[in-house]
Amino acid sequence: MRGILFLAVLSVKSSYSRELEIPLEGSDDIPDTLQWWFGEGGCWRIRTYALDHDIHSYQIANSLQTTLQLAKKNNQDHYGDVIAAQHLIHFVDCANPAELQAEFGRIGLIPRIVIATNQYAF
């Protein structure tokens, strides 16, 4: 599945259900993420909550206004104080293990990706 993943790794781990957000304590902590998927299945915004192991995904209507620039601005406006890193990953086929390994290796991350019913990858 072809698409672009805009991945923001946050400096916190949080719980949506408990309304709790705490700073990461060490390199073994799993951070929250904010992700935007731009692909054939449309545009999706995905927010992960590390403490709950929870994922909230929102389909955003296909529109010329839904752009990478909008995603970057939204991230900065709402999460700028807790963004640790942001990565832009282009996939020709995000189901290809060799491509996953190469793209995530390029940014120093382990490839852990899920494809949700051929609509988006996160």
C-alpha positions in Angstrom: 0.0 0.0 0.0 1.5 3.3 -1.1 1.4 6.3 1.2 3.1 8.8 3.4 3.4 8.5 7.1 4.1 11.7 9.1 5.2 10.4 12.5 5.6 12.5 15.6 7.2 10.8 18.6 6.2 12.5 21.8 8.3 12.9 25.0 5.4 11.7 27.2 3.5 8.5 27.9 -0.2 9.0 28.7 -3.5 7.6 29.4 -6.6 8.9 27.6 -9.0 7.1 30.0 -7.3 8.4 33.1 -6.5 11.8 31.7 -2.9 11.3 32.7 0.3 12.5 31.0 3.8 11.9 32.4 7.3 12.5 31.0 9.2 9.5 29.7 11.5 8.2 32.4 14.1 6.3 30.4 15.1 4.9 27.0 13.0 1.8 27.6 9.8 3.8 28.0 7.4 3.6 25.1 6.3 7.1 24.0 2.9 8.3 22.8 2.8 9.1 19.1 0.8 11.4 16.7 0.7 10.1 13.2 -0.8 11.3 9.9 -1.3 8.9 7.0 -1.8 10.2 3.5 -2.6 7.4 1.1 -5.0 5.8 -1.3 -7.5 5.2 1.5 -7.6 8.9 2.3 -6.1 10.9 5.1 -6.1 9.7 8.7 -4.9 11.2 11.9 -3.8 8.5 14.5 -3.0 9.2 18.1 -1.5 6.5 20.3 -1.5 6.5 24.1 1.3 4.4 25.6 -0.1 3.8 29.1 -3.4 2.5 27.8 -2.0 0.8 24.7 -4.8 2.7 23.1 -5.2 4.0 19.5 -7.6 6.7 18.4 -7.9 7.1 14.6 -9.8 9.8 12.8 -10.6 9.7 9.1 -10.1 13.2 7.6 -12.1 13.9 4.4 -10.1 13.9 1.2 -9.6 17.5 0.5 -7.0 19.8 -1.0 -6.9 21.5 2.4 -5.7 18.3 4.2 -2.0 18.5 3.5 1.3 17.8 5.1 1.6 21.5 5.9 -1.7 21.3 7.8 -0.5 18.2 9.7 2.8 20.0 10.7 0.9 23.1 11.8 -1.6 21.0 13.8 1.2 19.0 15.5 3.0 22.2 16.4 -0.1 24.0 17.6 -1.3 21.2 19.8 1.8 19.2 20.8 4.7 21.4 20.1 5.8 21.4 23.8 6.0 17.5 23.8 7.3 16.6 20.4 10.6 14.8 20.7 11.0 14.0 17.0 9.1 14.1 13.7 9.7 11.9 10.7 8.3 11.8 7.2 8.3 8.3 5.7 7.4 7.6 2.1 6.2 4.1 1.3 5.8 2.5 -2.1 4.5 -0.6 -0.4 4.3 -0.5 3.4 3.4 -4.2 3.5 6.9 -5.0 2.1 9.1 -6.1 5.1 12.4 -5.0 3.3 11.0 -1.5 2.7 9.8 -1.2 6.3 13.2 -2.3 7.6 15.0 0.2 5.3 12.7 3.2 6.0 12.5 2.7 9.8 16.2 1.9 9.9 17.0 5.2 8.2 15.4 7.1 11.1 16.7 4.7 13.8 13.4 3.1 14.8 12.2 -0.5 14.9 9.5 -1.2 12.2 6.3 -1.8 14.0 3.5 -1.0 11.6 -0.1 -2.1 11.3 -2.2 -1.8 8.2 -5.8 -1.1 9.1 -8.1 -2.7 6.4 -6.2 -1.2 3.5 -7.1 2.3 4.6 -4.1 3.5 6.6 -0.9 2.3 8.1 0.5 3.3 11.6 
